[in-house]
C-alpha cells in the first residue's frame, strides 16, 4: 500500500509539472510567433494621440501589456484595417484610450 501511495503522489506531481511545462512552452511559442505591431499603437494613431504623450501616462505600460497578452490581437488588427472609429468593440484598453483622448 505504501508503494501505491508513493507512486500516486509522484504521478500527480509529474502531471502538474507536465501541465505547467506545456503552458510555458505554449505561451513562449505564441510570443515568438507574434511579431507584428500591437493594435494599441494603431488605435492611438487613429485617435491622433502622440506616442510620446501616451508614454507619460502611468497606465500606458499596463495597457501595452494587456494588448500584448490579448488573444484577440488578430481580430483587433483586422478591425483597425476595416474601420475608421476608435477602439475595437470589446477592446481591453478602451477605457485607457478614452481617458488618454480626454486628458
Backbone as CSV, one residue per row, in Angstrom:
resi,resn,N_x,N_y,N_z,CA_x,CA_y,CA_z,C_x,C_y,C_z
1,UNK,0.819,-1.198,0.000,0.000,0.000,0.000,0.857,1.254,0.000
2,UNK,1.967,1.225,0.726,2.870,2.371,0.776,3.436,2.701,-0.602
3,UNK,3.764,1.692,-1.375,4.313,1.896,-2.706,3.270,2.520,-3.627
4,UNK,2.039,2.087,-3.502,0.961,2.643,-4.317,0.768,4.125,-4.038
5,UNK,0.766,4.513,-2.782,0.600,5.914,-2.407,1.774,6.738,-2.931
6,UNK,2.969,6.226,-2.807,4.161,6.931,-3.278,4.088,7.156,-4.780
7,UNK,3.738,6.115,-5.519,3.629,6.255,-6.963,2.478,7.192,-7.359
8,UNK,1.390,7.172,-6.628,0.261,8.056,-6.915,0.645,9.517,-6.710
9,UNK,1.329,9.788,-5.621,1.774,11.156,-5.352,2.788,11.591,-6.414
10,UNK,3.705,10.708,-6.771,4.700,11.034,-7.797,4.017,11.286,-9.139
11,UNK,3.024,10.494,-9.478,2.302,10.681,-10.739,1.538,11.997,-10.739
12,UNK,0.959,12.361,-9.607,0.238,13.633,-9.521,1.199,14.803,-9.713
13,UNK,2.355,14.762,-9.071,3.345,15.831,-9.240,3.870,15.882,-10.670
14,UNK,4.065,14.729,-11.265,4.517,14.675,-12.651,3.473,15.292,-13.589
15,UNK,2.205,15.019,-13.330,1.132,15.589,-14.144,1.084,17.114,-13.978
16,UNK,1.234,17.581,-12.753,1.241,19.030,-12.509,2.414,19.676,-13.216
17,UNK,3.590,19.097,-13.108,4.776,19.629,-13.769,4.586,19.625,-15.289
18,UNK,4.000,18.558,-15.815,3.759,18.466,-17.253,2.824,19.556,-17.743
19,UNK,1.760,19.831,-17.002,0.827,20.891,-17.396,1.496,22.262,-17.337
20,UNK,2.293,22.514,-16.312,2.999,23.789,-16.212,4.002,23.954,-17.345
21,UNK,4.728,22.889,-17.666,5.704,22.953,-18.760,4.993,23.177,-20.096
22,UNK,3.879,22.493,-20.324,3.130,22.676,-21.562,2.642,24.113,-21.683
23,UNK,2.105,24.674,-20.610,1.631,26.047,-20.631,2.751,27.038,-20.925
24,UNK,3.908,26.823,-20.309,5.045,27.723,-20.535,5.512,27.644,-21.985
25,UNK,5.623,26.454,-22.531,6.066,26.285,-23.915,5.035,26.857,-24.880
26,UNK,3.764,26.645,-24.612,2.699,27.159,-25.469,2.756,28.679,-25.556
27,UNK,2.858,29.363,-24.411,2.893,30.828,-24.410,4.208,31.369,-24.959
28,UNK,5.290,30.680,-24.722,6.585,31.090,-25.258,6.558,31.046,-26.789
29,UNK,6.017,29.969,-27.351,5.928,29.850,-28.806,4.982,30.894,-29.385
30,UNK,3.881,31.186,-28.684,2.942,32.200,-29.160,3.599,33.573,-29.181
31,UNK,4.405,33.873,-28.183,5.085,35.168,-28.157,6.139,35.259,-29.249
32,UNK,6.828,34.176,-29.548,7.832,34.192,-30.607,7.183,34.315,-31.987
33,UNK,6.041,33.681,-32.151,5.351,33.684,-33.432,4.694,35.047,-33.709
34,UNK,4.299,35.753,-32.675,3.584,37.018,-32.814,4.587,38.166,-32.848
35,UNK,4.980,38.567,-34.052,5.989,39.612,-34.162,5.443,40.887,-34.796
36,UNK,4.157,40.984,-34.909,3.559,42.159,-35.523,3.423,43.322,-34.555
37,UNK,3.020,44.434,-35.089,2.811,45.633,-34.285,1.533,45.465,-33.470
38,UNK,1.547,45.925,-32.238,0.373,45.812,-31.378,-0.720,46.768,-31.844
39,UNK,-1.971,46.335,-31.816,-3.076,47.180,-32.264,-3.236,48.470,-31.465
40,UNK,-2.752,48.497,-30.236,-2.918,49.699,-29.413,-2.249,50.912,-30.067
41,UNK,-1.160,50.699,-30.787,-0.479,51.806,-31.443,-1.279,52.327,-32.636
42,UNK,-1.927,51.432,-33.369,-2.794,51.852,-34.468,-4.011,52.602,-33.963
43,UNK,-4.567,52.147,-32.839,-5.718,52.840,-32.264,-5.332,54.233,-31.791
44,UNK,-4.156,54.337,-31.189,-3.701,55.649,-30.712,-3.476,56.596,-31.896
45,UNK,-2.872,56.091,-32.949,-2.626,56.929,-34.130,-3.939,57.359,-34.769
46,UNK,-4.899,56.461,-34.808,-6.192,56.787,-35.409,-6.906,57.877,-34.624
47,UNK,-6.702,57.899,-33.308,-7.320,58.933,-32.466,-6.490,60.212,-32.425
48,UNK,-5.346,60.202,-33.068,-4.499,61.390,-33.095,-3.680,61.576,-31.835
49,UNK,-3.462,60.493,-31.085,-2.696,60.580,-29.849,-1.222,60.317,-30.144
50,UNK,-0.380,61.210,-29.715,1.061,61.051,-29.931,1.618,60.019,-28.959
51,UNK,2.484,59.157,-29.454,3.079,58.119,-28.627,3.871,58.734,-27.477
52,UNK,4.538,59.842,-27.720,5.319,60.492,-26.669,4.414,60.938,-25.522
53,UNK,3.213,61.378,-25.874,2.252,61.800,-24.847,1.699,60.593,-24.089
54,UNK,1.427,59.524,-24.809,0.903,58.322,-24.163,1.906,57.713,-23.205
55,UNK,3.183,57.749,-23.568,4.209,57.155,-22.718,4.289,57.828,-21.359
56,UNK,3.811,59.061,-21.247,3.830,59.778,-19.977,2.708,59.325,-19.042
57,UNK,1.684,58.696,-19.602,0.553,58.245,-18.780,0.980,57.064,-17.920
58,UNK,0.620,57.090,-16.634,1.025,55.989,-15.749,0.470,54.631,-16.174
59,UNK,-0.678,54.612,-16.808,-1.315,53.346,-17.173,-0.890,52.842,-18.547
60,UNK,0.000,53.554,-19.241,0.368,53.179,-20.604,0.997,51.799,-20.678
61,UNK,1.941,51.522,-19.813,2.641,50.238,-19.893,1.735,49.068,-19.512
62,UNK,0.799,49.300,-18.617,-0.190,48.265,-18.308,-1.092,48.023,-19.516
63,UNK,-1.433,49.100,-20.233,-2.274,48.962,-21.429,-1.531,48.202,-22.523
64,UNK,-0.256,48.483,-22.699,0.542,47.760,-23.700,0.638,46.286,-23.321
65,UNK,0.818,46.010,-22.042,0.891,44.616,-21.583,-0.435,43.907,-21.841
66,UNK,-1.558,44.582,-21.546,-2.872,43.980,-21.815,-3.030,43.673,-23.294
67,UNK,-2.590,44.592,-24.138,-2.694,44.397,-25.584,-1.811,43.232,-26.034
68,UNK,-0.612,43.169,-25.493,0.320,42.104,-25.889,-0.187,40.727,-25.468
69,UNK,-0.864,40.640,-24.351,-1.333,39.351,-23.854,-2.740,38.997,-24.336
70,UNK,-3.392,39.917,-25.044,-4.758,39.693,-25.510,-4.781,38.615,-26.595
71,UNK,-5.771,37.785,-26.544,-5.911,36.723,-27.549,-6.615,37.204,-28.805
72,UNK,-7.128,38.411,-28.794,-7.899,38.938,-29.918,-7.107,39.940,-30.750
73,UNK,-5.780,39.923,-30.685,-4.967,40.896,-31.424,-5.224,40.825,-32.921
74,UNK,-5.350,39.636,-33.444,-5.565,39.498,-34.882,-6.921,40.071,-35.291
75,UNK,-7.945,39.767,-34.521,-9.279,40.299,-34.806,-9.266,41.821,-34.667
76,UNK,-8.581,42.311,-33.666,-8.490,43.752,-33.440,-7.726,44.427,-34.586
77,UNK,-6.654,43.812,-35.035,-5.902,44.359,-36.157,-6.728,44.395,-37.427
78,UNK,-7.501,43.333,-37.664,-8.400,43.317,-38.822,-9.444,44.420,-38.713
79,UNK,-9.954,44.631,-37.518,-10.950,45.682,-37.311,-10.341,47.045,-37.612
80,UNK,-9.103,47.258,-37.218,-8.440,48.535,-37.481,-8.274,48.788,-38.974
81,UNK,-8.040,47.745,-39.738,-7.877,47.896,-41.185,-9.204,48.291,-41.832
82,UNK,-10.306,47.735,-41.354,-11.602,47.958,-41.982,-12.344,49.184,-41.483
83,UNK,-12.144,49.596,-40.246,-12.963,50.657,-39.636,-12.194,51.970,-39.517
84,UNK,-12.944,53.012,-39.215,-12.309,54.314,-39.023,-12.558,54.871,-37.635
85,UNK,-13.315,54.177,-36.810,-13.647,54.686,-35.480,-12.549,54.438,-34.465
86,UNK,-12.907,54.480,-33.209,-11.974,54.305,-32.102,-11.581,52.858,-31.908
87,UNK,-11.473,52.425,-30.671,-11.030,51.056,-30.418,-12.073,50.024,-30.838
88,UNK,-11.606,48.844,-31.074,-12.487,47.752,-31.479,-13.452,47.416,-30.350
89,UNK,-14.651,46.975,-30.689,-15.594,46.581,-29.654,-15.004,45.462,-28.797
90,UNK,-15.094,45.610,-27.500,-14.571,44.608,-26.587,-13.091,44.750,-26.295
91,UNK,-12.476,45.817,-26.749,-11.049,46.035,-26.505,-10.819,46.235,-25.013
92,UNK,-9.812,45.571,-24.488,-9.491,45.689,-23.071,-8.952,47.076,-22.715
93,UNK,-8.487,47.804,-23.694,-7.892,49.118,-23.452,-8.806,50.272,-23.845
94,UNK,-10.070,50.012,-24.030,-10.998,51.065,-24.437,-11.039,52.190,-23.400
95,UNK,-11.055,51.842,-22.123,-11.074,52.849,-21.064,-9.806,53.685,-21.054
96,UNK,-8.674,53.041,-21.271,-7.399,53.768,-21.325,-7.392,54.742,-22.482
97,UNK,-7.860,54.310,-23.649,-7.865,55.167,-24.819,-8.802,56.361,-24.625
98,UNK,-9.948,56.125,-23.995,-10.885,57.222,-23.724,-10.255,58.246,-22.792
99,UNK,-9.633,57.765,-21.705,-9.042,58.703,-20.757,-7.854,59.440,-21.376
100,UNK,-7.083,58.774,-22.223,-5.942,59.434,-22.887,-6.425,60.479,-23.881
101,UNK,-7.542,60.218,-24.538,-8.069,61.161,-25.518,-8.626,62.413,-24.849
102,UNK,-9.117,62.276,-23.627,-9.728,63.410,-22.942,-8.781,64.128,-21.992
103,UNK,-7.553,63.656,-21.869,-6.629,64.333,-20.945,-5.669,65.230,-21.660
